[in-house]
Amino acid sequence: MEGDAYREGTPIALDAVASDPSSADTLSYSWQATKNGDLFIKRFDPVPDAMYPDFGCAVELFANDLIAEVETVAPLTTLEPGESASHVERWYLFSGVQFDGTQEALEKNVLPCVKGTR
């Protein structure tokens, strides 16, 4: 990215990671990296075979030059009066993680951080 959209702190990558679609950990984390070395990882436990809103999306991403949003979504659930549901997210923030948008930087700097979270 060039110009104002690539200034300090502006997100340079947003990614929702899906593993094998038939596995239980499909879309179990998302991440965001910035030019200044911040890495934010959000993890959650997807529900296999559940129905999700917005065309089956368990993770929704949005970014522009002012804001970045990484939203995980719980599956659609019908509740009876008095029942409840929960959706737990685990957040991780790392500093000093260099990511320039290349596959090499992803594998060398971002994925080791992801693998260290649960």
C-alpha positions as CSV (number, residue, x, y, z in Angstrom):
1,M,0.0,0.0,0.0
2,E,1.2,3.5,-0.7
3,G,0.4,7.0,0.4
4,D,-1.7,8.0,3.4
5,A,-3.3,4.5,3.7
6,Y,0.2,3.2,4.7
7,R,1.0,5.6,7.6
8,E,2.1,4.4,11.0
9,G,-0.5,2.3,12.8
10,T,-2.7,1.8,9.8
11,P,-3.6,-1.9,9.2
12,I,-1.7,-3.4,6.4
13,A,-3.2,-6.9,6.6
14,L,-6.4,-8.4,7.8
15,D,-6.8,-12.2,7.5
16,A,-9.4,-14.8,8.5
17,V,-7.7,-18.1,8.5
18,A,-9.6,-21.3,7.5
19,S,-8.1,-24.7,7.8
20,D,-9.7,-27.8,6.2
21,P,-13.4,-26.9,5.8
22,S,-14.4,-30.3,7.2
23,S,-12.4,-29.9,10.4
24,A,-13.6,-28.5,13.7
25,D,-11.2,-25.6,13.8
26,T,-12.3,-24.0,10.5
27,L,-12.1,-20.2,10.9
28,S,-10.9,-20.4,14.5
29,Y,-8.8,-17.2,14.5
30,S,-8.3,-14.0,12.7
31,W,-5.4,-11.5,12.8
32,Q,-4.5,-8.0,12.0
33,A,-1.0,-6.5,11.6
34,T,0.1,-2.9,11.4
35,K,3.1,-1.2,9.9
36,N,4.4,-0.2,13.3
37,G,4.8,-3.8,14.4
38,D,1.5,-4.4,16.4
39,L,-0.1,-7.8,15.8
40,F,-3.6,-8.5,17.1
41,I,-4.9,-12.0,17.2
42,K,-8.5,-12.9,18.0
43,R,-9.4,-16.6,18.6
44,F,-12.7,-18.3,19.2
45,D,-14.2,-21.8,19.1
46,P,-16.3,-22.4,16.1
47,V,-19.3,-24.7,16.3
48,P,-19.0,-27.5,13.7
49,D,-22.0,-27.8,11.3
50,A,-23.7,-24.8,12.8
51,M,-25.4,-22.2,10.8
52,Y,-23.8,-18.7,10.8
53,P,-25.3,-15.4,9.6
54,D,-24.2,-13.4,6.6
55,F,-23.8,-16.3,4.2
56,G,-22.2,-18.6,6.8
57,C,-19.5,-16.2,7.9
58,A,-17.9,-16.9,11.3
59,V,-15.4,-14.0,10.9
60,E,-16.1,-10.6,9.3
61,L,-13.4,-8.1,8.5
62,F,-13.5,-4.4,7.5
63,A,-10.7,-1.9,7.1
64,N,-10.2,1.6,5.8
65,D,-7.6,4.3,6.5
66,L,-9.3,5.2,9.9
67,I,-10.5,1.9,11.4
68,A,-10.0,-1.9,11.3
69,E,-12.6,-4.2,12.5
70,V,-12.1,-7.9,13.2
71,E,-15.4,-9.4,14.3
72,T,-16.2,-13.0,15.1
73,V,-19.8,-14.1,14.9
74,A,-21.6,-16.8,17.0
75,P,-23.8,-19.3,15.2
76,L,-27.5,-18.6,14.8
77,T,-29.3,-19.9,17.9
78,T,-33.0,-20.1,18.9
79,L,-33.4,-19.5,22.6
80,E,-36.4,-20.2,24.8
81,P,-37.4,-17.7,27.5
82,G,-34.8,-17.9,30.3
83,E,-32.1,-19.6,28.2
84,S,-28.8,-17.9,27.3
85,A,-26.0,-18.3,24.9
86,S,-22.4,-17.2,24.9
87,H,-19.6,-16.5,22.4
88,V,-16.1,-16.3,23.9
89,E,-13.2,-14.5,22.2
90,R,-9.6,-14.7,23.3
91,W,-7.5,-11.6,22.4
92,Y,-3.8,-11.4,22.1
93,L,-1.6,-8.4,21.3
94,F,2.0,-8.6,20.3
95,S,4.4,-5.7,19.6
96,G,7.6,-5.7,17.5
97,V,6.2,-8.1,14.9
98,Q,7.5,-7.1,11.5
99,F,5.1,-7.7,8.7
100,D,5.5,-6.2,5.2
101,G,2.7,-8.1,3.5
102,T,4.9,-10.9,2.1
103,Q,4.5,-14.6,2.5
104,E,8.0,-14.8,4.0
105,A,7.2,-12.3,6.8
106,L,3.9,-14.1,7.4
107,E,5.6,-17.4,7.9
108,K,8.6,-16.0,9.8
109,N,7.0,-13.4,12.1
110,V,3.2,-13.7,12.2
111,L,2.4,-17.4,12.2
112,P,4.8,-18.3,15.2
113,C,2.7,-15.8,17.3
114,V,-0.5,-17.4,16.1
115,K,0.7,-20.9,16.9
116,G,1.6,-19.7,20.4
117,T,-2.1,-18.8,21.2
118,R,-5.1,-21.0,21.9
